[in-house]
């Protein structure tokens, strides 16, 4: 039986980069338990976000939130040790970027972090059949990676459901994360399909009250009334 560990993971990519410290402090008061870091290299995806200097300062600022890094980069193996040394709790690499995925995931676990693998919208769930037992988390991309603010791709819901069925056979404790176009209006659908962690960027930071936006999605993830 899958014991669901659920949370909203606000994406810092959508925050005001001139006031990241204040954004982090605000999220520390919210019901979010993770903070999502989108690391882009301009090669695997057509955008560049932030690197080690920014991540180091974010890690120093955070007190309670666990850092959830989504590595949209080529050859992530080069940097695994450095990311973990900064205090990152989750390291998610892309299936499409890793030649030796089992080796990469195993190394992340050896370093003491949760090992995640992300799937682009076109990549089928069946690709994970032989790697799922070695994975702590799967991130379903519900937009094409590289930019915030994109429209949700509806068939991501079907992929989440299929993945939850596969996980029931191969890795019942698997966490399923979904990223892209997530907001309060589709949070219930995603949770029902099997998602545990909702990455939300614009839905949080464009809201009049970001803390309230997190709370609204968190209530969906805790239907038994847990605070």
N, CA, C and O of each residue as an XYZ file, in Angstrom:
908
protein
N       0.846     -1.183      0.000
C       0.000      0.000      0.000
C       0.884      1.235      0.000
O       1.819      1.327      0.795
N       0.605      2.170     -0.867
C       1.381      3.404     -0.979
C       0.949      4.390      0.100
O      -0.187      4.864      0.097
N       1.872      4.700      1.036
C       1.614      5.723      2.039
C       1.975      7.074      1.428
O       3.141      7.336      1.134
N       0.995      7.908      1.244
C       1.206      9.125      0.479
C       1.846     10.227      1.307
O       1.309     10.660      2.327
N       3.007     10.667      0.843
C       3.684     11.834      1.401
C       3.441     12.955      0.404
O       3.995     12.943     -0.695
N       2.618     13.920      0.782
C       2.173     14.916     -0.184
C       2.622     16.318      0.205
O       2.698     16.652      1.387
N       2.918     17.133     -0.804
C       3.275     18.526     -0.553
C       3.201     19.333     -1.846
O       3.246     18.786     -2.948
N       3.087     20.633     -1.680
C       3.293     21.561     -2.789
C       4.770     21.943     -2.774
O       5.349     22.158     -1.709
N       5.377     22.028     -3.955
C       6.778     22.421     -4.086
C       6.841     23.672     -4.964
O       6.999     23.559     -6.180
N       6.720     24.866     -4.365
C       6.724     26.097     -5.164
C       8.028     26.258     -5.947
O       9.115     26.017     -5.421
N       7.904     26.664     -7.192
C       9.083     26.812     -8.055
C       9.648     28.216     -7.945
O       8.974     29.197     -8.260
N      10.890     28.302     -7.494
C      11.541     29.597     -7.299
C      11.788     30.311     -8.621
O      12.057     31.512     -8.633
N      11.699     29.587     -9.731
C      11.898     30.191    -11.046
C      10.891     31.304    -11.319
O      11.173     32.233    -12.076
N       9.723     31.207    -10.704
C       8.661     32.193    -10.942
C       8.700     33.364     -9.960
O       7.888     34.284    -10.061
N       9.630     33.335     -9.021
C       9.723     34.417     -8.044
C      10.439     35.619     -8.654
O      11.038     35.520     -9.725
N      10.371     36.740     -7.970
C      11.101     37.944     -8.356
C      12.567     37.747     -7.997
O      12.918     37.675     -6.819
N      13.431     37.659     -9.021
C      14.841     37.345     -8.776
C      15.571     38.452     -8.018
O      16.665     38.220     -7.504
N      14.996     39.638     -7.939
C      15.600     40.706     -7.146
C      15.253     40.583     -5.667
O      15.817     41.285     -4.828
N      14.314     39.678     -5.353
C      13.862     39.535     -3.968
C      13.691     38.054     -3.607
O      12.679     37.676     -3.017
N      14.663     37.223     -3.955
C      14.557     35.794     -3.689
C      14.525     35.502     -2.188
O      13.799     34.617     -1.733
N      15.307     36.245     -1.438
C      15.332     36.023      0.007
C      13.964     36.213      0.627
O      13.517     35.404      1.440
N      13.302     37.295      0.231
C      11.965     37.564      0.764
C      10.963     36.499      0.329
O      10.074     36.122      1.093
N      11.116     36.011     -0.922
C      10.224     34.958     -1.412
C      10.395     33.683     -0.593
O       9.418     33.021     -0.244
N      11.637     33.350     -0.293
C      11.903     32.151      0.509
C      11.322     32.311      1.910
O      10.691     31.393      2.435
N      11.534     33.467      2.507
C      11.012     33.716      3.855
C       9.490     33.577      3.884
O       8.925     33.042      4.839
N       8.834     34.065      2.826
C       7.378     33.960      2.749
C       6.939     32.501      2.662
O       6.004     32.085      3.348
N       7.614     31.733      1.821
C       7.253     30.324      1.660
C       7.526     29.519      2.927
O       6.871     28.507      3.173
N       8.478     29.957      3.721
C       8.755     29.281      4.989
C       7.545     29.348      5.923
O       7.398     28.509      6.812
N       6.683     30.340      5.724
C       5.489     30.487      6.559
C       4.283     29.756      5.977
O       3.217     29.721      6.593
N       4.448     29.176      4.799
C       3.338     28.520      4.111
C       3.274     27.043      4.481
O       4.068     26.555      5.284
N       2.311     26.336      3.879
C       2.176     24.898      4.110
C       3.055     24.067      3.185
O       3.033     22.839      3.257
N       3.823     24.710      2.325
C       4.761     23.977      1.471
C       5.849     23.339      2.336
O       6.272     23.909      3.342
N       6.289     22.161      1.931
C       7.378     21.481      2.631
C       8.642     21.405      1.773
O       9.741     21.204      2.291
N       8.479     21.565      0.469
C       9.619     21.547     -0.449
C       9.699     22.882     -1.180
O       8.717     23.617     -1.283
N      10.898     23.175     -1.686
C      11.122     24.326     -2.554
C      11.786     23.836     -3.828
O      12.856     23.228     -3.784
N      11.150     24.101     -4.969
C      11.585     23.555     -6.247
C      12.591     24.489     -6.929
O      12.344     25.685     -7.085
N      13.719     23.921     -7.328
C      14.770     24.672     -8.011
C      14.933     24.139     -9.426
O      15.372     23.004     -9.615
N      14.584     24.942    -10.416
C      14.715     24.557    -11.817
C      16.087     24.991    -12.326
O      16.329     26.178    -12.540
N      16.974     24.031    -12.516
C      18.342     24.314    -12.956
C      18.436     24.021    -14.451
O      18.283     22.873    -14.871
N      18.685     25.052    -15.253
C      18.702     24.934    -16.719
C      20.047     25.407    -17.260
O      20.619     26.390    -16.788
N      20.536     24.679    -18.263
C      21.891     24.960    -18.761
C      21.947     25.616    -20.138
O      23.035     25.910    -20.633
N      20.789     25.850    -20.768
C      20.798     26.429    -22.104
C      21.182     25.453    -23.189
O      21.311     25.839    -24.350
N      21.368     24.200    -22.835
C      21.734     23.161    -23.808
C      20.655     22.082    -23.854
O      20.075     21.833    -24.910
N      20.385     21.445    -22.722
C      19.304     20.462    -22.690
C      17.955     21.127    -22.918
O      17.067     20.560    -23.554
N      17.816     22.333    -22.392
C      16.620     23.149    -22.625
C      17.059     24.518    -23.136
O      18.175     24.953    -22.849
N      16.196     25.205    -23.890
C      16.586     26.485    -24.503
C      16.440     27.672    -23.545
O      15.866     28.702    -23.899
N      16.961     27.511    -22.343
C      16.886     28.595    -21.372
C      17.981     28.372    -20.341
O      18.456     27.251    -20.164
N      18.378     29.436    -19.663
C      19.350     29.365    -18.579
C      18.691     29.981    -17.352
O      18.129     31.072    -17.439
N      18.749     29.302    -16.212
C      18.094     29.828    -15.015
C      19.127     30.330    -14.019
O      19.489     31.506    -14.038
N      19.595     29.461    -13.163
C      20.588     29.869    -12.167
C      21.494     28.686    -11.872
O      21.148     27.533    -12.134
N      22.677     28.999    -11.314
C      23.668     27.969    -11.038
C      24.078     27.937     -9.581
O      23.317     28.332     -8.698
N      25.281     27.464     -9.342
C      25.733     27.214     -7.976
C      25.763     28.446     -7.075
O      25.379     28.330     -5.911
N      26.197     29.620     -7.543
C      26.214     30.773     -6.624
C      24.840     31.101     -6.057
O      24.712     31.386     -4.866
N      23.806     31.064     -6.903
C      22.449     31.352     -6.433
C      21.945     30.222     -5.530
O      21.364     30.482     -4.476
N      22.164     28.983     -5.940
C      21.692     27.848     -5.150
C      22.343     27.844     -3.768
O      21.692     27.525     -2.773
N      23.614     28.196     -3.707
C      24.309     28.249     -2.417
C      23.658     29.257     -1.482
O      23.487     28.986     -0.293
N      23.294     30.422     -2.016
C      22.648     31.445     -1.188
C      21.232     31.026     -0.780
O      20.794     31.295      0.339
N      20.523     30.364     -1.700
C      19.190     29.851     -1.373
C      19.291     28.848     -0.234
O      18.505     28.897      0.712
N      20.256     27.939     -0.321
C      20.424     26.913      0.710
C      20.733     27.532      2.068
O      20.296     27.022      3.100
N      21.477     28.616      2.069
C      21.795     29.291      3.330
C      20.561     29.982      3.917
O      20.416     30.075      5.136
N      19.689     30.455      3.057
C      18.506     31.199      3.504
C      17.421     30.275      4.056
O      16.714     30.625      5.001
N      17.302     29.096      3.455
C      16.241     28.161      3.826
C      16.474     27.614      5.239
O      17.596     27.269      5.611
N      15.411     27.546      5.995
C      15.489     26.988      7.344
C      14.707     25.682      7.470
O      15.175     24.732      8.098
N      13.525     25.636      6.876
C      12.631     24.487      7.040
C      12.399     23.709      5.763
O      12.311     22.482      5.797
N      12.299     24.392      4.644
C      11.950     23.760      3.377
C      13.062     22.837      2.885
O      14.248     23.126      3.043
N      12.649     21.719      2.286
C      13.610     20.811      1.657
C      13.795     21.229      0.205
O      12.826     21.519     -0.497
N      15.044     21.258     -0.234
C      15.353     21.727     -1.579
C      15.217     20.594     -2.583
O      15.838     19.538     -2.459
N      14.385     20.848     -3.577
C      13.939     19.873     -4.578
C      14.452     20.346     -5.946
O      13.831     21.195     -6.585
N      15.575     19.795     -6.385
C      16.232     20.294     -7.597
C      15.853     19.478     -8.826
O      15.953     18.251     -8.831
N      15.422     20.175     -9.857
C      15.088     19.586    -11.153
C      16.197     19.980    -12.125
O      16.261     21.122    -12.580
N      17.068     19.021    -12.437
C      18.262     19.292    -13.232
C      17.962     19.113    -14.721
O      17.997     17.998    -15.241
N      17.671     20.210    -15.388
C      17.454     20.200    -16.840
C      18.773     20.538    -17.514
O      18.933     21.591    -18.131
N      19.720     19.601    -17.374
C      21.083     19.825    -17.850
C      21.627     18.554    -18.475
O      21.191     17.452    -18.142
N      22.579     18.712    -19.384
C      23.259     17.562    -19.960
C      24.339     17.083    -18.999
O      24.919     17.876    -18.258
N      24.601     15.797    -19.017
C      25.662     15.186    -18.212
C      25.606     15.627    -16.746
O      26.582     16.176    -16.235
N      24.486     15.397    -16.067
C      24.363     15.849    -14.678
C      25.335     15.177    -13.724
O      25.595     15.704    -12.642
N      25.878     14.026    -14.101
C      26.800     13.295    -13.224
C      27.985     14.151    -12.790
O      28.556     13.928    -11.723
N      28.353     15.126    -13.612
C      29.496     15.982    -13.288
C      29.290     16.767    -12.008
O      30.264     17.154    -11.362
N      28.040     17.011    -11.625
C      27.755     17.960    -10.560
C      27.028     17.368     -9.361
O      26.691     18.104     -8.433
N      26.776     16.065     -9.350
C      25.954     15.478     -8.298
C      26.532     15.742     -6.912
O      25.807     16.156     -6.007
N      27.825     15.507     -6.740
C      28.451     15.692     -5.435
C      28.316     17.136     -4.965
O      28.056     17.400     -3.791
N      28.497     18.060     -5.898
C      28.449     19.474     -5.524
C      27.041     19.892     -5.119
O      26.863     20.645     -4.161
N      26.043     19.404     -5.848
C      24.663     19.720     -5.482
C      24.326     19.189     -4.089
O      23.748     19.909     -3.274
N      24.679     17.949     -3.816
C      24.361     17.355     -2.518
C      25.112     18.076     -1.399
O      24.578     18.259     -0.305
N      26.349     18.482     -1.679
C      27.133     19.199     -0.674
C      26.484     20.514     -0.273
O      26.697     21.000      0.838
N      25.693     21.092     -1.172
C      24.994     22.338     -0.868
C      23.743     22.112     -0.015
O      23.117     23.066      0.449
N      23.387     20.842      0.186
C      22.256     20.545      1.050
C      20.965     20.218      0.332
O      19.900     20.251      0.949
N      21.024     19.900     -0.968
C      19.806     19.562     -1.697
C      19.277     18.207     -1.246
O      20.035     17.254     -1.065
N      17.976     18.143     -1.070
C      17.323     16.944     -0.547
C      16.896     15.992     -1.663
O      16.959     14.773     -1.504
N      16.464     16.548     -2.785
C      16.005     15.756     -3.930
C      16.790     16.199     -5.169
O      16.899     17.394     -5.447
N      17.329     15.241     -5.901
C      17.995     15.527     -7.174
C      17.279     14.739     -8.260
O      17.298     13.508     -8.260
N      16.650     15.449     -9.182
C      15.928     14.808    -10.276
C      16.633     15.103    -11.589
O      16.818     16.260    -11.965
N      17.021     14.045    -12.279
C      17.679     14.151    -13.582
C      16.685     13.730    -14.660
O      15.672     13.094    -14.369
N      16.979     14.085    -15.890
C      16.078     13.717    -16.982
C      16.461     12.381    -17.598
O      17.631     12.107    -17.867
N      15.447     11.561    -17.813
C      15.629     10.299    -18.530
C      16.330     10.548    -19.864
O      17.202      9.778    -20.267
N      15.946     11.619    -20.540
C      16.461     11.917    -21.882
C      17.899     12.421    -21.865
O      18.541     12.478    -22.913
N      18.416     12.788    -20.692
C      19.756     13.380    -20.607
C      20.806     12.418    -20.065
O      21.994     12.741    -20.047
N      20.374     11.235    -19.621
C      21.295     10.315    -18.945
C      21.531      9.052    -19.761
O      20.605      8.285    -20.019
N      22.768      8.848    -20.158
C      23.126      7.645    -20.909
C      23.104      6.414    -20.021
O      22.687      5.337    -20.450
N      23.553      6.573    -18.783
C      23.606      5.458    -17.832
C      22.753      5.828    -16.611
O      23.275      6.155    -15.546
N      21.455      5.770    -16.790
C      20.528      6.280    -15.779
C      20.624      5.514    -14.466
O      20.579      6.123    -13.397
N      20.755      4.203    -14.523
C      20.865      3.418    -13.289
C      22.068      3.873    -12.470
O      21.975      4.019    -11.251
N      23.189      4.094    -13.137
C      24.399      4.554    -12.456
C      24.174      5.923    -11.806
O      24.595      6.159    -10.674
N      23.509      6.815    -12.534
C      23.269      8.164    -12.020
C      22.370      8.135    -10.797
O      22.672      8.772     -9.787
N      21.271      7.402    -10.878
C      20.348      7.323     -9.749
C      20.999      6.656     -8.540
O      20.785      7.071     -7.402
N      21.784      5.632     -8.794
C      22.466      4.943     -7.697
C      23.443      5.874     -6.995
O      23.570      5.846     -5.770
N      24.129      6.693     -7.773
C      25.092      7.633     -7.185
C      24.381      8.689     -6.337
O      24.869      9.056     -5.268
N      23.248      9.171     -6.799
C      22.491     10.151     -6.007
C      22.104      9.555     -4.663
O      22.219     10.211     -3.628
N      21.647      8.318     -4.683
C      21.271      7.652     -3.434
C      22.482      7.463     -2.530
O      22.391      7.669     -1.320
N      23.614      7.071     -3.108
C      24.837      6.899     -2.324
C      25.237      8.189     -1.623
O      25.782      8.163     -0.520
N      24.962      9.317     -2.273
C      25.317     10.619     -1.709
C      24.342     11.075     -0.632
O      24.594     12.064      0.056
N      23.232     10.361     -0.482
C      22.300     10.651      0.592
C      21.081     11.462      0.216
O      20.326     11.872      1.098
N      20.863     11.706     -1.068
C      19.685     12.454     -1.518
C      18.662     11.496     -2.114
O      18.986     10.356     -2.445
N      17.417     11.969     -2.249
C      16.407     11.204     -2.970
C      16.702     11.300     -4.457
O      17.007     12.378     -4.967
N      16.613     10.180     -5.150
C      16.941     10.116     -6.574
C      15.678     10.162     -7.406
O      14.813      9.294     -7.293
N      15.578     11.190     -8.250
C      14.410     11.348     -9.101
C      14.765     11.301    -10.571
O      15.887     11.619    -10.965
N      13.789     10.898    -11.381
C      13.952     10.917    -12.834
C      12.742     11.618    -13.437
O      11.599     11.318    -13.094
N      13.011     12.558    -14.343
C      11.956     13.320    -15.002
C      11.727     12.801    -16.409
O      12.657     12.362    -17.086
N      10.466     12.858    -16.841
C      10.092     12.462    -18.202
C       9.517     13.654    -18.946
O       8.597     14.313    -18.461
N      10.062     13.930    -20.126
C       9.478     14.942    -21.002
C       8.088     14.486    -21.474
O       7.776     13.297    -21.404
N       7.263     15.407    -21.947
C       5.897     15.034    -22.342
C       5.822     13.901    -23.371
O       4.865     13.126    -23.362
N       6.816     13.796    -24.257
C       6.738     12.772    -25.314
C       7.274     11.417    -24.873
O       7.104     10.435    -25.595
N       7.911     11.332    -23.718
C       8.553     10.089    -23.293
C       7.543      9.190    -22.584
O       6.913      9.624    -21.620
N       7.375      7.943    -23.042
C       6.355      7.067    -22.453
C       6.751      6.533    -21.077
O       7.933      6.389    -20.766
N       5.749      6.246    -20.270
C       5.968      5.663    -18.955
C       6.699      4.321    -19.055
O       7.476      3.970    -18.167
N       6.456      3.584    -20.117
C       7.086      2.273    -20.282
C       8.606      2.339    -20.263
O       9.265      1.330    -20.011
N       9.172      3.514    -20.526
C      10.622      3.677    -20.498
C      11.205      3.404    -19.117
O      12.395      3.118    -18.985
N      10.363      3.493    -18.087
C      10.834      3.353    -16.709
C      10.707      1.946    -16.159
O      11.061      1.705    -15.006
N      10.213      1.020    -16.950
C       9.898     -0.329    -16.478
C      11.042     -0.963    -15.690
O      10.811     -1.569    -14.644
N      12.268     -0.828    -16.180
C      13.397     -1.516    -15.558
C      14.213     -0.634    -14.620
O      15.194     -1.095    -14.037
N      13.824      0.619    -14.470
C      14.563      1.523    -13.594
C      13.756      1.916    -12.367
O      14.315      2.440    -11.403
N      12.448      1.671    -12.385
C      11.578      2.161    -11.312
C      11.983      1.671     -9.914
O      11.883      2.440     -8.958
N      12.435      0.419     -9.764
C      12.815     -0.025     -8.420
C      14.008      0.726     -7.834
O      14.242      0.663     -6.627
N      14.754      1.425     -8.657
C      15.947      2.143     -8.206
C      15.708      3.652     -8.093
O      16.650      4.437     -7.983
N      14.446      4.034     -8.120
C      14.068      5.443     -8.174
C      13.202      5.802     -6.976
O      12.316      5.035     -6.598
N      13.450      6.959     -6.377
C      12.629      7.419     -5.263
C      11.459      8.272     -5.733
O      10.420      8.332     -5.076
N      11.635      8.932     -6.878
C      10.636      9.899     -7.351
C      10.656      9.941     -8.872
O      11.713      9.834     -9.494
N       9.485     10.099     -9.460
C       9.385     10.354    -10.901
C       8.655     11.673    -11.087
O       7.587     11.900    -10.518
N       9.253     12.534    -11.892
C       8.661     13.838    -12.198
C       8.047     13.784    -13.591
O       8.753     13.620    -14.586
N       6.732     13.923    -13.651
C       6.020     13.963    -14.928
C       5.951     15.417    -15.388
O       5.357     16.260    -14.715
N       6.557     15.706    -16.531
C       6.490     17.053    -17.083
C       5.157     17.221    -17.808
O       4.845     16.481    -18.741
N       4.383     18.202    -17.366
C       3.100     18.477    -18.012
C       3.165     19.714    -18.900
O       2.144     20.243    -19.339
N       4.395     20.162    -19.152
C       4.715     21.146    -20.194
C       6.071     20.731    -20.753
O       6.744     19.879    -20.173
N       6.476     21.324    -21.868
C       7.825     21.089    -22.355
C       8.794     21.904    -21.509
O       8.595     23.107    -21.336
N       9.845     21.268    -20.974
C      10.703     21.957    -20.013
C      11.472     23.126    -20.634
O      11.816     23.116    -21.816
N      11.726     24.121    -19.802
C      12.551     25.238    -20.236
C      12.023     26.603    -19.861
O      12.800     27.542    -19.683
N      10.702     26.729    -19.735
C      10.123     28.031    -19.425
C       8.919     27.868    -18.496
O       8.170     26.898    -18.603
N       8.743     28.824    -17.589
C       7.567     28.836    -16.743
C       6.383     29.443    -17.473
O       6.538     30.066    -18.523
N       5.196     29.255    -16.905
C       4.007     29.907    -17.440
C       3.371     29.251    -18.638
O       2.525     29.860    -19.293
N       3.761     27.995    -18.952
C       3.181     27.318    -20.111
C       1.843     26.661    -19.755
O       1.509     26.472    -18.586
N       1.095     26.323    -20.804
C      -0.212     25.694    -20.620
C      -0.059     24.200    -20.343
O       0.744     23.515    -20.978
N      -0.828     23.720    -19.402
C      -0.834     22.318    -18.996
C      -1.200     21.399    -20.154
O      -2.160     21.664    -20.877
N      -0.432     20.308    -20.336
C      -0.706     19.303    -21.366
C      -1.602     18.220    -20.747
O      -1.152     17.491    -19.863
N      -2.856     18.103    -21.191
C      -3.839     17.252    -20.487
C      -3.465     15.785    -20.362
O      -3.818     15.158    -19.363
N      -2.759     15.206    -21.344
C      -2.495     13.767    -21.251
C      -1.502     13.416    -20.142
O      -1.217     12.240    -19.916
N      -0.973     14.430    -19.449
C      -0.125     14.166    -18.286
C      -0.910     13.430    -17.208
O      -0.341     12.647    -16.448
N      -2.217     13.679    -17.139
C      -3.049     13.012    -16.137
C      -3.059     11.509    -16.382
O      -2.943     10.723    -15.442
N      -3.197     11.114    -17.630
C      -3.176      9.691    -17.994
C      -1.831      9.061    -17.654
O      -1.771      7.923    -17.188
N      -0.743      9.810    -17.890
C       0.591      9.297    -17.576
C       0.766      9.090    -16.077
O       1.366      8.105    -15.647
N       0.245     10.016    -15.289
C       0.341      9.878    -13.833
C      -0.398      8.629    -13.375
O       0.121      7.868    -12.558
N      -1.597      8.409    -13.889
C      -2.378      7.222    -13.518
C      -1.652      5.933    -13.909
O      -1.595      4.981    -13.130
N      -1.105      5.916    -15.113
C      -0.372      4.725    -15.585
C       0.861      4.475    -14.734
O       1.191      3.330    -14.426
N       1.540      5.549    -14.355
C       2.733      5.411    -13.519
C       2.379      4.893    -12.132
O       3.101      4.067    -11.574
N       1.271      5.373    -11.573
C       0.878      4.884    -10.253
C       0.569      3.397    -10.298
O       0.885      2.674     -9.353
N      -0.046      2.926    -11.383
C      -0.315      1.496    -11.538
C       0.986      0.708    -11.651
O       1.121     -0.359    -11.051
N       1.940      1.227    -12.413
C       3.233      0.561    -12.544
C       3.964      0.529    -11.203
O       4.563     -0.481    -10.835
N       3.906      1.644    -10.483
C       4.580      1.717     -9.192
C       3.996      0.728     -8.194
O       4.724      0.192     -7.358
N       2.707      0.481     -8.270
C       2.075     -0.474     -7.361
C       2.704     -1.852     -7.492
O       2.759     -2.611     -6.525
N       3.179     -2.172     -8.693
C       3.831     -3.461     -8.939
C       5.317     -3.452     -8.607
O       5.851     -4.427     -8.078
N       5.983     -2.338     -8.923
C       7.446     -2.333     -8.920
C       8.084     -1.507     -7.807
O       9.218     -1.768     -7.403
N       7.350     -0.508     -7.313
C       7.934      0.377     -6.293
C       6.802      1.139     -5.596
O       6.579      2.313     -5.892
N       6.090      0.488     -4.678
C       4.902      1.097     -4.074
C       5.169      2.408     -3.336
O       4.259      3.223     -3.186
N       6.394      2.624     -2.877
C       6.690      3.843     -2.124
C       7.098      5.012     -3.020
O       7.454      6.080     -2.521
N       7.050      4.818     -4.331
C       7.461      5.857     -5.268
C       6.667      7.145     -5.081
O       5.444      7.115     -4.939
N       7.372      8.277     -5.081
C       6.732      9.585     -5.098
C       6.554     10.035     -6.539
O       7.471      9.912     -7.350
N       5.380     10.553     -6.856
C       5.118     11.085     -8.193
C       4.951     12.595     -8.077
O       4.114     13.092     -7.325
N       5.762     13.302     -8.835
C       5.735     14.757     -8.859
C       5.269     15.202    -10.241
O       5.560     14.541    -11.238
N       4.559     16.302    -10.302
C       4.102     16.823    -11.595
C       4.464     18.301    -11.667
O       4.318     19.040    -10.693
N       4.940     18.718    -12.841
C       5.470     20.068    -13.007
C       5.031     20.636    -14.350
O       5.289     20.050    -15.401
N       4.359     21.796    -14.296
C       3.985     22.494    -15.521
C       2.501     22.808    -15.582
O       1.683     21.905    -15.759
N       2.145     24.073    -15.438
C       0.749     24.456    -15.530
C      -0.098     23.993    -14.373
O      -1.322     23.924    -14.490
N       0.532     23.672    -13.246
C      -0.208     23.215    -12.070
C      -0.805     24.427    -11.357
O      -0.135     25.444    -11.179
N      -2.057     24.311    -10.955
C      -2.737     25.422    -10.279
C      -3.887     24.865     -9.427
O      -4.172     23.669     -9.494
N      -4.546     25.709     -8.633
C      -5.627     25.194     -7.779
C      -6.763     24.516     -8.537
O      -7.447     23.661     -7.974
N      -6.979     24.873     -9.795
C      -8.106     24.305    -10.537
C      -7.854     22.872    -11.002
O      -8.809     22.122    -11.208
N      -6.583     22.473    -11.174
C      -6.318     21.085    -11.602
C      -5.642     20.250    -10.512
O      -5.346     19.077    -10.735
N      -5.398     20.832     -9.350
C      -4.701     20.112     -8.278
C      -5.451     18.850     -7.868
O      -4.834     17.806     -7.657
N      -6.772     18.933     -7.753
C      -7.558     17.769     -7.336
C      -7.443     16.636     -8.355
O      -7.293     15.473     -7.981
N      -7.513     16.975     -9.626
C      -7.398     15.961    -10.684
C      -6.044     15.271    -10.622
O      -5.963     14.052    -10.776
N      -4.991     16.029    -10.400
C      -3.645     15.474    -10.351
C      -3.459     14.570     -9.133
O      -2.845     13.507     -9.224
N      -3.992     15.003     -8.003
C      -3.905     14.187     -6.789
C      -4.676     12.881     -6.967
O      -4.184     11.813     -6.604
N      -5.869     12.965     -7.518
C      -6.685     11.773     -7.721
C      -6.011     10.793     -8.676
O      -6.126      9.579     -8.506
N      -5.314     11.313     -9.671
C      -4.609     10.454    -10.628
C      -3.423      9.744     -9.996
O      -2.999      8.693    -10.476
N      -2.880     10.318     -8.911
C      -1.778      9.659     -8.223
C      -0.587     10.530     -7.895
O       0.411     10.023     -7.383
N      -0.652     11.831     -8.172
C       0.472     12.718     -7.891
C       0.577     13.003     -6.393
O      -0.429     13.199     -5.711
N       1.807     13.023     -5.901
C       2.074     13.314     -4.493
C       2.615     14.728     -4.290
O       2.305     15.378     -3.291
N       3.413     15.197     -5.225
C       4.086     16.491     -5.101
C       3.686     17.360     -6.289
O       3.873     16.971     -7.442
N       3.134     18.536     -6.003
C       2.709     19.454     -7.045
C       3.678     20.625     -7.117
O       3.805     21.396     -6.167
N       4.363     20.752     -8.253
C       5.244     21.896     -8.477
C       4.398     23.031     -9.048
O       3.732     22.863    -10.070
N       4.428     24.175     -8.390
C       3.625     25.309     -8.832
C       4.481     26.566     -8.799
O       5.056     26.913     -7.768
N       4.559     27.246     -9.940
C       5.336     28.464    -10.039
C       4.469     29.687    -10.126
O       4.280     30.400     -9.140
N       3.930     29.937    -11.329
C       3.068     31.108    -11.528
C       1.834     31.083    -10.636
O       1.380     32.125    -10.165
N       1.293     29.886    -10.405
C       0.088     29.782     -9.581
C       0.332     30.268     -8.159
O      -0.598     30.694     -7.474
N       1.584     30.204     -7.717
C       1.934     30.692     -6.383
C       2.363     32.151     -6.429
O       1.805     32.991     -5.723
N       3.355     32.451     -7.264
C       3.979     33.769     -7.202
C       3.199     34.857     -7.943
O       3.456     36.044     -7.745
N       2.259     34.465     -8.785
C       1.405     35.466     -9.429
C       0.123     35.704     -8.645
O      -0.672     36.580     -8.987
N      -0.070     34.927     -7.604
C      -1.273     35.069     -6.786
C      -1.172     36.324     -5.914
O      -0.079     36.759     -5.549
N      -2.312     36.882     -5.595
C      -2.351     38.031     -4.686
C      -1.759     37.659     -3.331
O      -1.059     38.453     -2.702
N      -2.052     36.441     -2.900
C      -1.529     35.927     -1.632
C      -0.893     34.564     -1.886
O      -1.598     33.554     -1.896
N       0.436     34.510     -2.092
C       1.099     33.238     -2.381
C       0.900     32.185     -1.291
O       0.748     31.002     -1.594
N       0.899     32.603     -0.041
C       0.709     31.650      1.052
C      -0.676     31.008      0.973
O      -0.825     29.811      1.216
N      -1.679     31.802      0.635
C      -3.030     31.272      0.481
C      -3.121     30.333     -0.709
O      -3.819     29.321     -0.649
N      -2.416     30.662     -1.802
C      -2.417     29.789     -2.981
C      -1.822     28.426     -2.643
O      -2.334     27.398     -3.085
N      -0.753     28.415     -1.868
C      -0.163     27.147     -1.424
C      -1.152     26.392     -0.542
O      -1.310     25.178     -0.674
N      -1.816     27.116      0.357
C      -2.771     26.475      1.261
C      -3.920     25.830      0.497
O      -4.378     24.743      0.849
N      -4.382     26.507     -0.547
C      -5.510     25.984     -1.331
C      -5.151     24.665     -1.999
O      -5.950     23.729     -2.005
N      -3.951     24.590     -2.559
C      -3.521     23.334     -3.183
C      -3.183     22.282     -2.138
O      -3.405     21.092     -2.362
N      -2.649     22.708     -1.000
C      -2.295     21.766      0.062
C      -3.524     21.078      0.629
O      -3.461     19.906      1.001
N      -4.632     21.784      0.698
C      -5.866     21.174      1.210
C      -6.317     20.009      0.331
O      -6.865     19.023      0.826
N      -6.083     20.130     -0.970
C      -6.403     19.032     -1.884
C      -5.537     17.818     -1.586
O      -5.989     16.677     -1.679
N      -4.279     18.084     -1.224
C      -3.322     16.999     -0.979
C      -3.482     16.360      0.394
O      -2.873     15.325      0.667
N      -4.288     16.958      1.258
C      -4.523     16.411      2.598
C      -6.019     16.310      2.855
O      -6.555     17.001      3.721
N      -6.692     15.445      2.098
C      -8.165     15.357      2.205
C      -8.649     14.879      3.545
O      -9.834     15.015      3.848
N      -7.756     14.310      4.380
C      -8.185     13.859      5.696
C      -8.153     14.979      6.720
O      -8.444     14.766      7.897
N      -7.792     16.190      6.259
C      -7.828     17.344      7.148
C      -6.532     17.630      7.855
O      -6.479     18.545      8.677
N      -5.456     16.866      7.565
C      -4.166     17.137      8.214
C      -3.679     18.542      7.880
O      -3.860     19.022      6.760
N      -3.061     19.194      8.855
C      -2.485     20.517      8.654
C      -0.982     20.377      8.395
O      -0.294     21.379      8.198
